Amino acid sequence: MLKKVVALLVFMVFLTLIVIPTAAASYDPRIFSEALGKLEASGKLSNDEITYAFVDLNQIESDGTVTAAVYESVYEYKTINQYEKITPQTPEACTNKLTRFVFELTNRYRPETSLAIQIHYDDLTVSVWTHGEYKNQAMLAFVSGIPDCLNSEPYSRDSDSKDENSGSWVDDYSPEAIGTDPVESFQVTQITTFKINNTSYTSTVITENDELEEANTMDIEPYIKNDRTYVPVRYLAYALGVSEGGISWDGKAQRVGIFKGENNIALTIGSNAMLASGKTVIMDVAPEITKGRTMLPARWVAEALGAEVEWDKKTGEVTIKQGL
């Protein structure tokens, strides 16, 4: 495996020489190669010199799910992020995008820090290593940028039209955006805020060192009934990190299902009984159909899928906090 990684490192140096020769000239790839060799010999996934990420693409084509595990320090502390709102695509398309993303991060983080990537075609996974002064910041940039990377066109830097990439999604994961503060967690969190009687809502992805907010619009507004906030199923599912493929509807039985990893729930229109991972939970309200849309009680559904819910009576806002 080491020979493949070293070969890729050499290729990355060549690419960097084309893009930013001054940065590449001051970086010695042999240091990274030697560090990778020591890591492999130790039998560990990470150590105090190298942080490691393992990306699983086996479910990307079927339901738009990608899992990334990060290992840090000699103790191999592990953090898992599961991204479930990714556009379904082939693993080959993903590896192309991720490779370009890693190359661009390398261009931006050198000379203090560098990255390496290896594609495992046999089991549809990707390995990424970071090394150097800001190795954890670079790894945070990579893992938090996976959704944007895979939901965008493959990144390219056109030397003849540099302005094309100005303000692109990659800029949000640059060293300037991530900063140099110590990274205490690689957990990526999504916070979604709905407002009663308003079709607009915001979705904010938060990492230890960064915060990205996006405004969105629904085709029906949330409302309050029997002291409970009702939100349309599709947008509630998105707020919980569930992809389109994780939502099912049985018109005959009037039943909606939501699937997120090992957790799944099923609710029936007009019934206050919710099936949550095989167990029946009795709610104090029931799902209903309004203006042709399935509306679900936000707190019951969100908490059943492991999210935190906050209600601000003064502003009429319900906030859902979900680890991705």
C-alpha positions as CSV (number, residue, x, y, z in Angstrom):
1,M,0.0,0.0,0.0
2,L,2.8,2.4,0.9
3,K,4.3,2.3,-2.6
4,K,0.9,3.3,-4.1
5,V,0.7,6.2,-1.6
6,V,4.2,7.4,-2.3
7,A,3.6,7.3,-6.1
8,L,0.5,9.4,-5.6
9,L,2.4,11.8,-3.5
10,V,4.9,12.3,-6.3
11,F,2.1,12.9,-8.7
12,M,0.6,15.5,-6.3
13,V,3.9,17.3,-6.2
14,F,4.0,17.4,-10.0
15,L,0.4,18.8,-10.1
16,T,1.3,21.4,-7.4
17,L,4.4,22.4,-9.4
18,I,2.1,23.4,-12.2
19,V,-0.3,25.3,-10.1
20,I,1.8,27.0,-7.4
21,P,5.5,26.2,-7.9
22,T,6.8,28.4,-5.0
23,A,4.8,26.4,-2.4
24,A,5.7,23.1,-3.9
25,A,9.4,24.0,-4.1
26,S,9.6,24.5,-0.3
27,Y,7.9,21.2,0.6
28,D,9.9,17.9,0.7
29,P,7.5,15.0,0.0
30,R,10.0,12.5,1.4
31,I,9.1,13.7,5.0
32,F,5.5,12.7,4.4
33,S,6.5,9.4,2.8
34,E,8.8,8.5,5.7
35,A,6.0,9.4,8.2
36,L,3.5,7.2,6.3
37,G,6.1,4.4,6.4
38,K,6.4,4.6,10.2
39,L,2.6,4.7,10.5
40,E,2.1,1.6,8.5
41,A,4.9,-0.2,10.3
42,S,3.2,0.6,13.6
43,G,-0.1,-1.0,12.5
44,K,-2.0,2.0,13.6
45,L,-4.4,4.2,11.5
46,S,-3.1,7.5,12.9
47,N,-0.4,8.9,15.2
48,D,0.8,12.3,16.5
49,E,2.2,13.1,13.0
50,I,-0.6,11.9,10.7
51,T,-4.4,12.2,10.9
52,Y,-6.4,9.7,8.8
53,A,-9.9,9.6,7.2
54,F,-11.7,6.5,5.8
55,V,-14.6,7.3,3.4
56,D,-17.1,4.6,2.5
57,L,-18.9,5.1,-0.8
58,N,-20.8,1.8,-0.9
59,Q,-24.2,3.4,-0.5
60,I,-23.7,6.5,-2.6
61,E,-25.3,5.1,-5.7
62,S,-28.3,3.4,-4.0
63,D,-29.4,6.0,-1.5
64,G,-27.0,8.9,-1.5
65,T,-25.3,8.0,1.8
66,V,-21.6,8.5,2.5
67,T,-19.8,7.7,5.8
68,A,-16.5,9.2,6.8
69,A,-14.5,8.1,9.8
70,V,-11.6,10.2,11.1
71,Y,-8.8,8.8,13.3
72,E,-6.5,11.2,15.2
73,S,-3.4,10.9,17.5
74,V,-1.5,7.8,18.5
75,Y,-4.6,6.8,20.5
76,E,-6.7,6.6,17.2
77,Y,-9.5,8.7,18.6
78,K,-12.4,8.0,16.1
79,T,-15.1,10.4,14.9
80,I,-17.9,9.3,12.4
81,N,-19.9,11.5,10.2
82,Q,-22.7,10.1,8.0
83,Y,-23.9,12.3,5.2
84,E,-27.3,11.3,3.9
85,K,-28.3,14.1,1.6
86,I,-25.9,13.5,-1.2
87,T,-26.9,13.3,-4.8
88,P,-26.9,9.6,-5.8
89,Q,-24.0,9.0,-8.3
90,T,-21.5,6.3,-9.2
91,P,-18.5,5.7,-6.8
92,E,-16.2,6.4,-9.8
93,A,-17.7,9.9,-10.1
94,C,-17.2,10.4,-6.3
95,T,-13.6,9.3,-6.4
96,N,-12.9,11.8,-9.2
97,K,-14.4,14.6,-7.2
98,L,-12.7,13.7,-3.9
99,T,-9.3,13.4,-5.6
100,R,-9.7,16.8,-7.2
101,F,-10.8,18.2,-3.8
102,V,-7.8,16.8,-2.0
103,F,-5.4,18.1,-4.7
104,E,-6.8,21.6,-4.3
105,L,-6.6,21.4,-0.5
106,T,-2.9,20.4,-1.0
107,N,-2.4,23.4,-3.2
108,R,-3.8,25.7,-0.6
109,Y,-2.3,24.1,2.6
110,R,1.3,23.7,1.4
111,P,4.0,24.3,2.5
112,E,3.1,23.9,6.1
113,T,0.7,20.9,5.5
114,S,0.1,18.3,2.9
115,L,-2.5,15.6,2.1
116,A,-2.5,12.3,0.3
117,I,-5.3,10.2,-1.1
118,Q,-5.7,6.6,-2.1
119,I,-8.6,5.0,-3.9
120,H,-9.6,1.4,-3.0
121,Y,-11.5,0.2,-6.0
122,D,-12.1,-3.3,-4.6
123,D,-14.3,-2.2,-1.7
124,L,-15.4,1.3,-2.9
125,T,-13.6,3.3,-0.2
126,V,-11.1,6.2,-0.1
127,S,-8.3,6.9,2.3
128,V,-7.0,10.4,3.1
129,W,-4.0,11.3,5.2
130,T,-2.9,14.8,6.4
131,H,0.5,15.7,7.7
132,G,2.2,18.8,8.9
133,E,1.6,21.8,11.1
134,Y,-2.1,22.2,10.3
135,K,-2.9,18.5,9.6
136,N,-6.1,18.6,11.7
137,Q,-7.3,21.8,10.2
138,A,-6.8,20.3,6.7
139,M,-8.6,17.1,7.8
140,L,-11.5,19.2,9.1
141,A,-11.6,21.0,5.8
142,F,-11.8,17.7,3.9
143,V,-14.4,15.9,6.0
144,S,-16.7,19.0,6.4
145,G,-16.4,19.6,2.6
146,I,-17.5,16.2,1.5
147,P,-21.2,17.1,1.0
148,D,-20.3,20.2,-1.1
149,C,-17.7,18.3,-3.0
150,L,-20.0,15.4,-4.0
151,N,-23.0,17.7,-4.7
152,S,-21.0,19.9,-7.0
153,E,-19.3,19.4,-10.4
154,P,-15.7,18.1,-10.2
155,Y,-13.4,21.0,-9.2
156,S,-11.0,22.4,-11.7
157,R,-8.6,25.3,-11.7
158,D,-8.5,26.9,-15.1
159,S,-5.4,29.0,-15.4
160,D,-7.0,31.0,-18.3
161,S,-10.1,31.9,-16.3
162,K,-9.1,32.0,-12.7
163,D,-12.1,34.2,-11.8
164,E,-14.4,31.2,-12.5
165,N,-13.5,29.6,-9.2
166,S,-13.5,32.8,-7.2
167,G,-16.1,32.4,-4.4
168,S,-16.6,28.7,-5.3
169,W,-17.6,26.1,-2.7
170,V,-13.9,25.1,-2.2
171,D,-13.2,28.6,-0.8
172,D,-15.3,27.7,2.3
173,Y,-12.7,25.0,3.1
174,S,-9.5,27.0,2.5
175,P,-7.0,27.7,5.3
176,E,-8.3,31.2,5.5
177,A,-11.8,30.0,6.2
178,I,-10.9,27.1,8.5
179,G,-8.4,29.1,10.4
180,T,-5.5,27.9,12.6
181,D,-7.3,27.4,16.0
182,P,-6.8,23.9,17.5
183,V,-9.3,21.4,16.3
184,E,-11.1,19.8,19.2
185,S,-13.7,17.8,17.2
186,F,-14.2,16.5,13.7
187,Q,-17.9,16.2,14.3
188,V,-20.0,18.0,11.7
189,T,-23.4,19.3,12.9
190,Q,-26.4,20.5,10.9
191,I,-28.8,23.1,12.5
192,T,-32.0,23.8,10.7
193,T,-34.5,26.5,11.7
194,F,-38.1,26.6,10.6
195,K,-40.4,29.5,11.3
196,I,-44.1,29.1,11.8
197,N,-46.3,30.3,8.9
198,N,-43.2,30.9,6.8
199,T,-42.0,28.9,3.8
200,S,-38.4,30.0,4.2
201,Y,-35.9,28.1,6.4
202,T,-32.2,28.1,7.1
203,S,-29.8,25.2,7.2
204,T,-26.4,25.7,8.9
205,V,-23.5,23.3,8.8
206,I,-21.2,23.8,11.8
207,T,-17.8,22.4,12.4
208,E,-15.4,23.2,15.2
209,N,-13.8,26.0,13.2
210,D,-16.4,27.1,10.7
211,E,-20.1,27.8,10.0
212,L,-21.9,27.8,6.7
213,E,-25.5,28.9,6.4
214,E,-27.8,28.3,3.4
215,A,-31.3,29.7,2.9
216,N,-34.0,27.4,1.4
217,T,-37.7,27.6,0.5
218,M,-40.5,25.0,1.0
219,D,-43.8,24.7,-0.9
220,I,-45.9,24.8,2.3
221,E,-45.3,26.5,5.6
222,P,-45.0,24.9,9.1
223,Y,-47.9,25.5,11.5
224,I,-48.9,24.8,15.1
225,K,-51.8,22.5,16.0
226,N,-52.6,21.2,19.5
227,D,-49.5,22.9,20.8
228,R,-47.3,20.9,18.4
229,T,-45.2,22.2,15.4
230,Y,-46.0,20.4,12.1
231,V,-43.4,20.4,9.3
232,P,-43.7,18.9,5.8
233,V,-42.1,15.4,5.8
234,R,-39.6,16.0,3.0
235,Y,-38.1,19.2,4.6
236,L,-38.2,17.7,8.1
237,A,-36.3,14.7,6.7
238,Y,-33.7,16.9,5.1
239,A,-33.2,18.7,8.4
240,L,-32.4,15.4,9.9
241,G,-29.7,14.6,7.3
242,V,-32.0,12.1,5.5
243,S,-31.7,11.8,1.7
244,E,-34.6,11.6,-0.8
245,G,-34.0,7.8,-0.9
246,G,-34.5,7.6,2.8
247,I,-38.2,8.7,2.6
248,S,-41.0,6.3,1.6
249,W,-44.7,6.7,1.1
250,D,-47.4,4.0,1.0
251,G,-50.5,5.7,-0.4
252,K,-52.8,2.8,0.2
253,A,-51.9,2.5,3.9
254,Q,-51.4,6.3,4.2
255,R,-48.0,5.5,5.9
256,V,-44.7,7.4,5.7
257,G,-41.4,5.9,6.5
258,I,-38.1,7.7,7.2
259,F,-34.8,5.8,7.3
260,K,-31.5,7.1,8.7
261,G,-28.7,4.6,9.1
262,E,-29.8,2.0,11.6
263,N,-32.7,4.1,12.8
264,N,-36.1,4.1,11.0
265,I,-39.6,5.3,11.9
266,A,-43.0,4.8,10.4
267,L,-46.1,7.0,10.9
268,T,-49.6,6.6,9.7
269,I,-51.9,9.5,8.8
270,G,-54.5,10.0,11.6
271,S,-52.7,7.7,14.0
272,N,-50.8,8.7,17.1
273,A,-48.8,5.4,17.1
274,M,-45.3,5.8,15.7
275,L,-43.1,2.7,15.0
276,A,-39.5,3.7,15.9
277,S,-36.8,1.0,15.2
278,G,-39.3,-1.8,15.9
279,K,-40.9,-0.2,19.0
280,T,-44.3,1.4,19.2
281,V,-44.3,5.0,20.6
282,I,-47.6,6.7,21.4
283,M,-47.5,10.4,20.5
284,D,-49.9,13.0,21.8
285,V,-50.8,14.1,18.2
286,A,-51.1,12.4,14.8
287,P,-49.6,13.1,11.3
288,E,-52.0,14.7,8.8
289,I,-52.3,15.8,5.2
290,T,-52.6,19.5,4.6
291,K,-52.8,21.1,1.1
292,G,-51.8,17.8,-0.4
293,R,-48.6,17.5,1.8
294,T,-47.8,15.1,4.6
295,M,-47.2,17.0,7.8
296,L,-45.4,15.5,10.7
297,P,-45.0,16.6,14.4
298,A,-41.4,17.8,14.3
299,R,-40.3,17.1,17.9
300,W,-41.6,13.5,17.9
301,V,-39.9,12.6,14.6
302,A,-36.7,14.5,15.2
303,E,-36.1,13.1,18.7
304,A,-36.9,9.5,17.5
305,L,-34.0,9.9,15.0
306,G,-31.6,11.2,17.6
307,A,-31.8,15.0,17.0
308,E,-32.2,17.8,19.5
309,V,-35.2,20.2,19.2
310,E,-35.6,23.7,20.6
311,W,-38.7,25.9,20.4
312,D,-38.6,29.7,20.7
313,K,-42.1,30.8,21.5
314,K,-41.2,34.5,21.1
315,T,-39.9,34.2,17.6
316,G,-42.1,31.3,16.5
317,E,-39.0,29.2,15.5
318,V,-38.3,25.6,15.9
319,T,-34.6,24.6,15.7
320,I,-33.4,21.0,14.9
321,K,-29.8,20.1,15.7
322,Q,-28.5,16.9,14.1
323,G,-25.1,15.4,14.0
324,L,-24.3,14.4,10.4
